[in-house]
């Protein structure tokens, strides 16, 4: 399972890649693996306000429908439209082409509450016990 060093991680298995005030958000390799084959994602609209620790979309897989929890607060400024036609991209490349949204952060200090790669790896080990 891959856990890229350059990302920050939320306990609900979402990741964040920061560039200035923008944050790209997706689900982790662990999350997509647990979900199984992803068949649909309910993409949110641009200009939607999201709140940290709250659901901002849902993903459907062959196993279940699962909420996607926002790792931080902000306004959605871009949505990965490719996922409309090909949601399985999340399974194939969760940290690259499988990103879900780009958010303009309303409070960049929320990043301090997210885990780095080694913390996330320890978190997964604890959850597995």
Rosetta constraint file for C-alpha pairs under 8 A:
AtomPair CA 1 CA 29 HARMONIC 6.40 0.50
AtomPair CA 1 CA 30 HARMONIC 6.75 0.50
AtomPair CA 2 CA 29 HARMONIC 6.29 0.50
AtomPair CA 3 CA 28 HARMONIC 7.78 0.50
AtomPair CA 3 CA 29 HARMONIC 7.40 0.50
AtomPair CA 3 CA 117 HARMONIC 5.95 0.50
AtomPair CA 3 CA 120 HARMONIC 7.99 0.50
AtomPair CA 3 CA 121 HARMONIC 7.38 0.50
AtomPair CA 4 CA 117 HARMONIC 6.45 0.50
AtomPair CA 5 CA 116 HARMONIC 7.12 0.50
AtomPair CA 5 CA 117 HARMONIC 5.19 0.50
AtomPair CA 5 CA 118 HARMONIC 7.93 0.50
AtomPair CA 6 CA 17 HARMONIC 7.25 0.50
AtomPair CA 6 CA 117 HARMONIC 7.70 0.50
AtomPair CA 7 CA 15 HARMONIC 6.37 0.50
AtomPair CA 7 CA 16 HARMONIC 5.61 0.50
AtomPair CA 7 CA 17 HARMONIC 5.18 0.50
AtomPair CA 7 CA 18 HARMONIC 7.72 0.50
AtomPair CA 7 CA 116 HARMONIC 6.73 0.50
AtomPair CA 7 CA 117 HARMONIC 6.92 0.50
AtomPair CA 8 CA 15 HARMONIC 5.62 0.50
AtomPair CA 8 CA 16 HARMONIC 5.15 0.50
AtomPair CA 8 CA 17 HARMONIC 6.75 0.50
AtomPair CA 8 CA 111 HARMONIC 7.53 0.50
AtomPair CA 8 CA 114 HARMONIC 5.78 0.50
AtomPair CA 8 CA 115 HARMONIC 5.47 0.50
AtomPair CA 8 CA 116 HARMONIC 4.98 0.50
AtomPair CA 8 CA 117 HARMONIC 6.79 0.50
AtomPair CA 9 CA 13 HARMONIC 6.68 0.50
AtomPair CA 9 CA 14 HARMONIC 5.91 0.50
AtomPair CA 9 CA 15 HARMONIC 4.54 0.50
AtomPair CA 9 CA 16 HARMONIC 6.37 0.50
AtomPair CA 9 CA 71 HARMONIC 7.58 0.50
AtomPair CA 9 CA 114 HARMONIC 5.40 0.50
AtomPair CA 9 CA 115 HARMONIC 4.85 0.50
AtomPair CA 9 CA 116 HARMONIC 6.18 0.50
AtomPair CA 9 CA 117 HARMONIC 7.17 0.50
AtomPair CA 9 CA 120 HARMONIC 6.39 0.50
AtomPair CA 10 CA 14 HARMONIC 5.35 0.50
AtomPair CA 10 CA 15 HARMONIC 6.30 0.50
AtomPair CA 10 CA 71 HARMONIC 5.45 0.50
AtomPair CA 10 CA 114 HARMONIC 5.44 0.50
AtomPair CA 10 CA 115 HARMONIC 6.37 0.50
AtomPair CA 11 CA 114 HARMONIC 7.94 0.50
AtomPair CA 11 CA 115 HARMONIC 7.96 0.50
AtomPair CA 11 CA 120 HARMONIC 7.81 0.50
AtomPair CA 11 CA 123 HARMONIC 7.83 0.50
AtomPair CA 12 CA 68 HARMONIC 7.79 0.50
AtomPair CA 12 CA 69 HARMONIC 6.31 0.50
AtomPair CA 12 CA 71 HARMONIC 7.92 0.50
AtomPair CA 13 CA 27 HARMONIC 5.89 0.50
AtomPair CA 13 CA 28 HARMONIC 5.51 0.50
AtomPair CA 13 CA 30 HARMONIC 7.26 0.50
AtomPair CA 13 CA 31 HARMONIC 5.85 0.50
AtomPair CA 14 CA 25 HARMONIC 6.84 0.50
AtomPair CA 14 CA 26 HARMONIC 5.57 0.50
AtomPair CA 14 CA 27 HARMONIC 4.20 0.50
AtomPair CA 14 CA 28 HARMONIC 5.50 0.50
AtomPair CA 14 CA 31 HARMONIC 7.85 0.50
AtomPair CA 14 CA 68 HARMONIC 7.49 0.50
AtomPair CA 14 CA 69 HARMONIC 7.09 0.50
AtomPair CA 14 CA 70 HARMONIC 7.41 0.50
AtomPair CA 14 CA 71 HARMONIC 6.48 0.50
AtomPair CA 15 CA 25 HARMONIC 5.62 0.50
AtomPair CA 15 CA 26 HARMONIC 5.44 0.50
AtomPair CA 15 CA 27 HARMONIC 5.81 0.50
AtomPair CA 15 CA 28 HARMONIC 6.05 0.50
AtomPair CA 15 CA 71 HARMONIC 7.31 0.50
AtomPair CA 16 CA 23 HARMONIC 5.99 0.50
AtomPair CA 16 CA 24 HARMONIC 5.53 0.50
AtomPair CA 16 CA 25 HARMONIC 4.78 0.50
AtomPair CA 16 CA 26 HARMONIC 6.89 0.50
AtomPair CA 16 CA 71 HARMONIC 7.37 0.50
AtomPair CA 17 CA 23 HARMONIC 5.48 0.50
AtomPair CA 17 CA 24 HARMONIC 5.08 0.50
AtomPair CA 17 CA 25 HARMONIC 6.70 0.50
AtomPair CA 18 CA 22 HARMONIC 5.88 0.50
AtomPair CA 18 CA 23 HARMONIC 4.49 0.50
AtomPair CA 18 CA 24 HARMONIC 6.48 0.50
AtomPair CA 19 CA 23 HARMONIC 6.25 0.50
AtomPair CA 21 CA 104 HARMONIC 5.72 0.50
AtomPair CA 21 CA 105 HARMONIC 5.71 0.50
AtomPair CA 21 CA 108 HARMONIC 7.19 0.50
AtomPair CA 22 CA 102 HARMONIC 6.59 0.50
AtomPair CA 22 CA 103 HARMONIC 5.60 0.50
AtomPair CA 22 CA 104 HARMONIC 4.62 0.50
AtomPair CA 22 CA 105 HARMONIC 6.05 0.50
AtomPair CA 23 CA 102 HARMONIC 5.51 0.50
AtomPair CA 23 CA 103 HARMONIC 5.17 0.50
AtomPair CA 23 CA 104 HARMONIC 6.37 0.50
AtomPair CA 23 CA 105 HARMONIC 6.67 0.50
AtomPair CA 24 CA 99 HARMONIC 6.88 0.50
AtomPair CA 24 CA 100 HARMONIC 7.53 0.50
AtomPair CA 24 CA 101 HARMONIC 5.86 0.50
AtomPair CA 24 CA 102 HARMONIC 4.28 0.50
AtomPair CA 24 CA 103 HARMONIC 6.33 0.50
AtomPair CA 25 CA 71 HARMONIC 7.92 0.50
AtomPair CA 25 CA 99 HARMONIC 5.96 0.50
AtomPair CA 25 CA 100 HARMONIC 5.84 0.50
AtomPair CA 25 CA 101 HARMONIC 5.46 0.50
AtomPair CA 25 CA 102 HARMONIC 6.16 0.50
AtomPair CA 25 CA 103 HARMONIC 7.62 0.50
AtomPair CA 26 CA 94 HARMONIC 6.82 0.50
AtomPair CA 26 CA 95 HARMONIC 6.94 0.50
AtomPair CA 26 CA 98 HARMONIC 6.88 0.50
AtomPair CA 26 CA 99 HARMONIC 4.53 0.50
AtomPair CA 26 CA 100 HARMONIC 5.02 0.50
AtomPair CA 26 CA 101 HARMONIC 7.05 0.50
AtomPair CA 27 CA 31 HARMONIC 6.07 0.50
AtomPair CA 27 CA 32 HARMONIC 6.81 0.50
AtomPair CA 27 CA 68 HARMONIC 7.68 0.50
AtomPair CA 27 CA 90 HARMONIC 7.81 0.50
AtomPair CA 27 CA 94 HARMONIC 6.37 0.50
AtomPair CA 27 CA 95 HARMONIC 7.70 0.50
AtomPair CA 27 CA 99 HARMONIC 7.48 0.50
AtomPair CA 27 CA 100 HARMONIC 7.92 0.50
AtomPair CA 28 CA 32 HARMONIC 6.39 0.50
AtomPair CA 28 CA 94 HARMONIC 6.16 0.50
AtomPair CA 28 CA 95 HARMONIC 7.03 0.50
AtomPair CA 29 CA 33 HARMONIC 6.07 0.50
AtomPair CA 29 CA 91 HARMONIC 7.69 0.50
AtomPair CA 29 CA 94 HARMONIC 5.86 0.50
AtomPair CA 29 CA 95 HARMONIC 7.52 0.50
AtomPair CA 30 CA 34 HARMONIC 6.20 0.50
AtomPair CA 31 CA 35 HARMONIC 6.19 0.50
AtomPair CA 32 CA 36 HARMONIC 6.19 0.50
AtomPair CA 32 CA 37 HARMONIC 7.85 0.50
AtomPair CA 32 CA 38 HARMONIC 7.63 0.50
AtomPair CA 32 CA 90 HARMONIC 6.92 0.50
AtomPair CA 32 CA 91 HARMONIC 5.67 0.50
AtomPair CA 32 CA 94 HARMONIC 7.35 0.50
AtomPair CA 33 CA 91 HARMONIC 7.28 0.50
AtomPair CA 35 CA 61 HARMONIC 5.95 0.50
AtomPair CA 35 CA 62 HARMONIC 7.71 0.50
AtomPair CA 35 CA 63 HARMONIC 6.32 0.50
AtomPair CA 35 CA 64 HARMONIC 6.91 0.50
AtomPair CA 36 CA 61 HARMONIC 6.11 0.50
AtomPair CA 36 CA 62 HARMONIC 6.51 0.50
AtomPair CA 36 CA 63 HARMONIC 6.47 0.50
AtomPair CA 36 CA 91 HARMONIC 7.80 0.50
AtomPair CA 37 CA 61 HARMONIC 5.30 0.50
AtomPair CA 37 CA 62 HARMONIC 5.66 0.50
AtomPair CA 37 CA 63 HARMONIC 7.74 0.50
AtomPair CA 37 CA 88 HARMONIC 6.79 0.50
AtomPair CA 37 CA 91 HARMONIC 6.85 0.50
AtomPair CA 38 CA 59 HARMONIC 7.12 0.50
AtomPair CA 38 CA 60 HARMONIC 5.90 0.50
AtomPair CA 38 CA 61 HARMONIC 4.05 0.50
AtomPair CA 38 CA 62 HARMONIC 6.55 0.50
AtomPair CA 38 CA 87 HARMONIC 6.07 0.50
AtomPair CA 38 CA 88 HARMONIC 5.27 0.50
AtomPair CA 38 CA 90 HARMONIC 7.32 0.50
AtomPair CA 38 CA 91 HARMONIC 6.74 0.50
AtomPair CA 39 CA 59 HARMONIC 7.92 0.50
AtomPair CA 39 CA 60 HARMONIC 5.78 0.50
AtomPair CA 39 CA 61 HARMONIC 5.13 0.50
AtomPair CA 39 CA 62 HARMONIC 6.78 0.50
AtomPair CA 39 CA 87 HARMONIC 5.86 0.50
AtomPair CA 39 CA 88 HARMONIC 6.39 0.50
AtomPair CA 40 CA 59 HARMONIC 5.95 0.50
AtomPair CA 40 CA 60 HARMONIC 5.02 0.50
AtomPair CA 40 CA 61 HARMONIC 6.82 0.50
AtomPair CA 40 CA 83 HARMONIC 7.97 0.50
AtomPair CA 40 CA 84 HARMONIC 7.39 0.50
AtomPair CA 40 CA 87 HARMONIC 5.57 0.50
AtomPair CA 41 CA 57 HARMONIC 7.50 0.50
AtomPair CA 41 CA 58 HARMONIC 5.93 0.50
AtomPair CA 41 CA 59 HARMONIC 4.46 0.50
AtomPair CA 41 CA 60 HARMONIC 6.11 0.50
AtomPair CA 41 CA 83 HARMONIC 7.01 0.50
AtomPair CA 41 CA 84 HARMONIC 6.94 0.50
AtomPair CA 41 CA 87 HARMONIC 6.34 0.50
AtomPair CA 42 CA 57 HARMONIC 5.86 0.50
AtomPair CA 42 CA 58 HARMONIC 5.55 0.50
AtomPair CA 42 CA 59 HARMONIC 6.52 0.50
AtomPair CA 43 CA 57 HARMONIC 6.40 0.50
AtomPair CA 43 CA 58 HARMONIC 7.89 0.50
AtomPair CA 43 CA 79 HARMONIC 7.12 0.50
AtomPair CA 43 CA 80 HARMONIC 7.98 0.50
AtomPair CA 43 CA 81 HARMONIC 7.92 0.50
AtomPair CA 43 CA 84 HARMONIC 7.39 0.50
AtomPair CA 43 CA 100 HARMONIC 7.71 0.50
AtomPair CA 44 CA 48 HARMONIC 7.09 0.50
AtomPair CA 44 CA 56 HARMONIC 7.05 0.50
AtomPair CA 44 CA 57 HARMONIC 6.25 0.50
AtomPair CA 44 CA 79 HARMONIC 7.32 0.50
AtomPair CA 45 CA 76 HARMONIC 7.35 0.50
AtomPair CA 45 CA 79 HARMONIC 7.30 0.50
AtomPair CA 46 CA 75 HARMONIC 7.77 0.50
AtomPair CA 46 CA 76 HARMONIC 5.11 0.50
AtomPair CA 46 CA 77 HARMONIC 5.30 0.50
AtomPair CA 46 CA 78 HARMONIC 5.87 0.50
AtomPair CA 46 CA 79 HARMONIC 6.60 0.50
AtomPair CA 47 CA 75 HARMONIC 5.64 0.50
AtomPair CA 47 CA 76 HARMONIC 5.13 0.50
AtomPair CA 47 CA 77 HARMONIC 5.93 0.50
AtomPair CA 48 CA 75 HARMONIC 5.64 0.50
AtomPair CA 48 CA 76 HARMONIC 5.41 0.50
AtomPair CA 49 CA 73 HARMONIC 7.51 0.50
AtomPair CA 49 CA 74 HARMONIC 5.73 0.50
AtomPair CA 49 CA 75 HARMONIC 4.47 0.50
AtomPair CA 49 CA 76 HARMONIC 6.42 0.50
AtomPair CA 50 CA 54 HARMONIC 7.41 0.50
AtomPair CA 50 CA 56 HARMONIC 6.27 0.50
AtomPair CA 50 CA 70 HARMONIC 6.80 0.50
AtomPair CA 50 CA 72 HARMONIC 7.71 0.50
AtomPair CA 50 CA 73 HARMONIC 5.33 0.50
AtomPair CA 50 CA 74 HARMONIC 5.48 0.50
AtomPair CA 50 CA 75 HARMONIC 6.16 0.50
AtomPair CA 50 CA 76 HARMONIC 7.35 0.50
AtomPair CA 51 CA 56 HARMONIC 8.00 0.50
AtomPair CA 51 CA 70 HARMONIC 6.38 0.50
AtomPair CA 51 CA 72 HARMONIC 6.31 0.50
AtomPair CA 51 CA 73 HARMONIC 4.28 0.50
AtomPair CA 51 CA 74 HARMONIC 6.69 0.50
AtomPair CA 52 CA 69 HARMONIC 7.53 0.50
AtomPair CA 52 CA 70 HARMONIC 4.97 0.50
AtomPair CA 52 CA 71 HARMONIC 5.24 0.50
AtomPair CA 52 CA 72 HARMONIC 4.05 0.50
AtomPair CA 52 CA 73 HARMONIC 4.66 0.50
AtomPair CA 53 CA 69 HARMONIC 5.67 0.50
AtomPair CA 53 CA 70 HARMONIC 5.32 0.50
AtomPair CA 53 CA 71 HARMONIC 6.01 0.50
AtomPair CA 53 CA 72 HARMONIC 7.06 0.50
AtomPair CA 54 CA 69 HARMONIC 5.21 0.50
AtomPair CA 54 CA 70 HARMONIC 5.60 0.50
AtomPair CA 55 CA 67 HARMONIC 5.82 0.50
AtomPair CA 55 CA 68 HARMONIC 5.42 0.50
AtomPair CA 55 CA 69 HARMONIC 4.29 0.50
AtomPair CA 55 CA 70 HARMONIC 6.07 0.50
AtomPair CA 56 CA 67 HARMONIC 7.49 0.50
AtomPair CA 56 CA 68 HARMONIC 6.03 0.50
AtomPair CA 56 CA 69 HARMONIC 6.03 0.50
AtomPair CA 56 CA 70 HARMONIC 6.15 0.50
AtomPair CA 57 CA 67 HARMONIC 5.99 0.50
AtomPair CA 57 CA 68 HARMONIC 5.31 0.50
AtomPair CA 57 CA 69 HARMONIC 7.50 0.50
AtomPair CA 58 CA 65 HARMONIC 6.69 0.50
AtomPair CA 58 CA 66 HARMONIC 5.55 0.50
AtomPair CA 58 CA 67 HARMONIC 4.41 0.50
AtomPair CA 58 CA 68 HARMONIC 5.53 0.50
AtomPair CA 59 CA 65 HARMONIC 5.65 0.50
AtomPair CA 59 CA 66 HARMONIC 5.34 0.50
AtomPair CA 59 CA 67 HARMONIC 6.37 0.50
AtomPair CA 59 CA 68 HARMONIC 6.99 0.50
AtomPair CA 60 CA 64 HARMONIC 5.92 0.50
AtomPair CA 60 CA 65 HARMONIC 4.26 0.50
AtomPair CA 60 CA 66 HARMONIC 6.38 0.50
AtomPair CA 61 CA 65 HARMONIC 6.19 0.50
AtomPair CA 71 CA 114 HARMONIC 7.56 0.50
AtomPair CA 72 CA 105 HARMONIC 7.26 0.50
AtomPair CA 72 CA 107 HARMONIC 7.86 0.50
AtomPair CA 72 CA 110 HARMONIC 6.14 0.50
AtomPair CA 72 CA 111 HARMONIC 7.23 0.50
AtomPair CA 73 CA 105 HARMONIC 5.95 0.50
AtomPair CA 73 CA 106 HARMONIC 5.83 0.50
AtomPair CA 73 CA 107 HARMONIC 6.66 0.50
AtomPair CA 73 CA 110 HARMONIC 7.84 0.50
AtomPair CA 74 CA 103 HARMONIC 5.76 0.50
AtomPair CA 74 CA 104 HARMONIC 5.37 0.50
AtomPair CA 74 CA 105 HARMONIC 4.32 0.50
AtomPair CA 74 CA 106 HARMONIC 4.58 0.50
AtomPair CA 74 CA 107 HARMONIC 7.37 0.50
AtomPair CA 75 CA 103 HARMONIC 5.27 0.50
AtomPair CA 75 CA 104 HARMONIC 5.28 0.50
AtomPair CA 75 CA 105 HARMONIC 6.73 0.50
AtomPair CA 75 CA 106 HARMONIC 7.36 0.50
AtomPair CA 76 CA 101 HARMONIC 6.60 0.50
AtomPair CA 76 CA 102 HARMONIC 5.82 0.50
AtomPair CA 76 CA 103 HARMONIC 4.32 0.50
AtomPair CA 76 CA 104 HARMONIC 6.41 0.50
AtomPair CA 77 CA 101 HARMONIC 7.61 0.50
AtomPair CA 77 CA 102 HARMONIC 5.73 0.50
AtomPair CA 77 CA 103 HARMONIC 5.47 0.50
AtomPair CA 77 CA 104 HARMONIC 6.47 0.50
AtomPair CA 78 CA 101 HARMONIC 5.63 0.50
AtomPair CA 78 CA 102 HARMONIC 4.96 0.50
AtomPair CA 78 CA 103 HARMONIC 7.03 0.50
AtomPair CA 79 CA 100 HARMONIC 6.13 0.50
AtomPair CA 79 CA 101 HARMONIC 4.51 0.50
AtomPair CA 79 CA 102 HARMONIC 6.45 0.50
AtomPair CA 80 CA 84 HARMONIC 7.96 0.50
AtomPair CA 80 CA 98 HARMONIC 7.91 0.50
AtomPair CA 80 CA 99 HARMONIC 6.60 0.50
AtomPair CA 80 CA 100 HARMONIC 5.31 0.50
AtomPair CA 80 CA 101 HARMONIC 5.98 0.50
AtomPair CA 81 CA 85 HARMONIC 7.75 0.50
AtomPair CA 82 CA 86 HARMONIC 6.03 0.50
AtomPair CA 82 CA 87 HARMONIC 7.52 0.50
AtomPair CA 83 CA 87 HARMONIC 4.30 0.50
AtomPair CA 83 CA 88 HARMONIC 7.50 0.50
AtomPair CA 83 CA 89 HARMONIC 6.82 0.50
AtomPair CA 83 CA 90 HARMONIC 7.85 0.50
AtomPair CA 83 CA 98 HARMONIC 7.46 0.50
AtomPair CA 83 CA 100 HARMONIC 7.73 0.50
AtomPair CA 87 CA 91 HARMONIC 7.98 0.50
AtomPair CA 87 CA 98 HARMONIC 7.99 0.50
AtomPair CA 88 CA 92 HARMONIC 6.50 0.50
AtomPair CA 89 CA 93 HARMONIC 5.82 0.50
AtomPair CA 89 CA 94 HARMONIC 7.18 0.50
AtomPair CA 89 CA 97 HARMONIC 6.60 0.50
AtomPair CA 89 CA 98 HARMONIC 5.17 0.50
AtomPair CA 90 CA 94 HARMONIC 4.56 0.50
AtomPair CA 90 CA 97 HARMONIC 7.32 0.50
AtomPair CA 90 CA 98 HARMONIC 4.12 0.50
AtomPair CA 90 CA 99 HARMONIC 7.18 0.50
AtomPair CA 91 CA 98 HARMONIC 7.49 0.50
AtomPair CA 92 CA 98 HARMONIC 7.47 0.50
AtomPair CA 93 CA 97 HARMONIC 5.69 0.50
AtomPair CA 93 CA 98 HARMONIC 5.28 0.50
AtomPair CA 94 CA 98 HARMONIC 4.51 0.50
AtomPair CA 94 CA 99 HARMONIC 6.42 0.50
AtomPair CA 95 CA 99 HARMONIC 6.36 0.50
AtomPair CA 109 CA 113 HARMONIC 7.87 0.50
AtomPair CA 110 CA 114 HARMONIC 7.33 0.50
AtomPair CA 115 CA 119 HARMONIC 5.39 0.50
AtomPair CA 115 CA 120 HARMONIC 5.67 0.50
AtomPair CA 116 CA 120 HARMONIC 6.13 0.50
AtomPair CA 117 CA 121 HARMONIC 6.14 0.50
AtomPair CA 118 CA 122 HARMONIC 6.30 0.50
AtomPair CA 119 CA 123 HARMONIC 6.11 0.50
AtomPair CA 120 CA 124 HARMONIC 6.23 0.50
AtomPair CA 121 CA 125 HARMONIC 6.38 0.50
AtomPair CA 122 CA 126 HARMONIC 6.23 0.50
AtomPair CA 123 CA 127 HARMONIC 6.22 0.50
AtomPair CA 124 CA 128 HARMONIC 6.17 0.50
AtomPair CA 125 CA 129 HARMONIC 6.73 0.50
